[in-house]
């Protein structure tokens, strides 16, 4: 499970290492709560990425089985009570 981690990995090497560890540690399912878009970040410690493309390219044995949209999507007028992240659920494909 990865909650609010991916968009805090601003360096490419840290991001790649984390993603590799995430998929290597999982046996059957992966749950990710993150943004999944490239856009300007509100702070230096945030970098939005399309992590689903990373998984498709680097972990092809994992299939996105469900995306659950955040019931409180990002609202710049209410940043303390909304989020740019959604839930993404992956399952390992049968080999």
Secondary structure as a PSIPRED ss2 file (coil, helix, strand):
# PSIPRED VFORMAT (PSIPRED V4.0)

   1 X C   1.000  0.000  0.000
   2 X E   0.000  0.000  1.000
   3 X E   0.000  0.000  1.000
   4 X C   1.000  0.000  0.000
   5 X C   1.000  0.000  0.000
   6 X H   0.000  1.000  0.000
   7 X H   0.000  1.000  0.000
   8 X H   0.000  1.000  0.000
   9 X C   1.000  0.000  0.000
  10 X C   1.000  0.000  0.000
  11 X C   1.000  0.000  0.000
  12 X H   0.000  1.000  0.000
  13 X H   0.000  1.000  0.000
  14 X H   0.000  1.000  0.000
  15 X H   0.000  1.000  0.000
  16 X H   0.000  1.000  0.000
  17 X H   0.000  1.000  0.000
  18 X H   0.000  1.000  0.000
  19 X H   0.000  1.000  0.000
  20 X H   0.000  1.000  0.000
  21 X H   0.000  1.000  0.000
  22 X H   0.000  1.000  0.000
  23 X H   0.000  1.000  0.000
  24 X H   0.000  1.000  0.000
  25 X H   0.000  1.000  0.000
  26 X C   1.000  0.000  0.000
  27 X C   1.000  0.000  0.000
  28 X C   1.000  0.000  0.000
  29 X E   0.000  0.000  1.000
  30 X E   0.000  0.000  1.000
  31 X E   0.000  0.000  1.000
  32 X E   0.000  0.000  1.000
  33 X E   0.000  0.000  1.000
  34 X E   0.000  0.000  1.000
  35 X C   1.000  0.000  0.000
  36 X C   1.000  0.000  0.000
  37 X C   1.000  0.000  0.000
  38 X C   1.000  0.000  0.000
  39 X C   1.000  0.000  0.000
  40 X C   1.000  0.000  0.000
  41 X C   1.000  0.000  0.000
  42 X C   1.000  0.000  0.000
  43 X C   1.000  0.000  0.000
  44 X C   1.000  0.000  0.000
  45 X C   1.000  0.000  0.000
  46 X C   1.000  0.000  0.000
  47 X C   1.000  0.000  0.000
  48 X C   1.000  0.000  0.000
  49 X C   1.000  0.000  0.000
  50 X C   1.000  0.000  0.000
  51 X H   0.000  1.000  0.000
  52 X H   0.000  1.000  0.000
  53 X H   0.000  1.000  0.000
  54 X H   0.000  1.000  0.000
  55 X H   0.000  1.000  0.000
  56 X H   0.000  1.000  0.000
  57 X H   0.000  1.000  0.000
  58 X H   0.000  1.000  0.000
  59 X C   1.000  0.000  0.000
  60 X C   1.000  0.000  0.000
  61 X C   1.000  0.000  0.000
  62 X E   0.000  0.000  1.000
  63 X E   0.000  0.000  1.000
  64 X E   0.000  0.000  1.000
  65 X E   0.000  0.000  1.000
  66 X E   0.000  0.000  1.000
  67 X E   0.000  0.000  1.000
  68 X E   0.000  0.000  1.000
  69 X C   1.000  0.000  0.000
  70 X C   1.000  0.000  0.000
  71 X C   1.000  0.000  0.000
  72 X C   1.000  0.000  0.000
  73 X E   0.000  0.000  1.000
  74 X C   1.000  0.000  0.000
  75 X C   1.000  0.000  0.000
  76 X H   0.000  1.000  0.000
  77 X H   0.000  1.000  0.000
  78 X H   0.000  1.000  0.000
  79 X C   1.000  0.000  0.000
  80 X C   1.000  0.000  0.000
  81 X C   1.000  0.000  0.000
  82 X C   1.000  0.000  0.000
  83 X E   0.000  0.000  1.000
  84 X C   1.000  0.000  0.000
  85 X C   1.000  0.000  0.000
  86 X E   0.000  0.000  1.000
  87 X E   0.000  0.000  1.000
  88 X E   0.000  0.000  1.000
  89 X E   0.000  0.000  1.000
  90 X E   0.000  0.000  1.000
  91 X E   0.000  0.000  1.000
  92 X E   0.000  0.000  1.000
  93 X C   1.000  0.000  0.000
  94 X C   1.000  0.000  0.000
  95 X C   1.000  0.000  0.000
